[in-house]
């Protein structure tokens, strides 16, 4: 069952994360909510449950946990949800109409 706290906004955004080994990796973010996002990265070695420090455009770092993974896509949950005004700011700049 797909449980969501908030609807996800379709976006086109750049991000980058730092994993436990300290390396920085670029990602593309395709949807976003206060509680998490969906990311795409070519050849990700992250495991489900991995903790990362994520930057979404100019926002961050955001402590996050990988909750699912499917090939080059993954979903992360933010440890602390984004403030509604931060989500509104990002949506105004990066929302992709469906």
ABEGO torsion letter per residue (X at the ends): XBBBABBBBBBBBBBBBBBAAGBBBBBBBABBBAAEBBBBBBGBABBBGBBBBBBBEABOBBBBBBABBBEABBBBBBABBBBAAAAAAAAAAABBBX
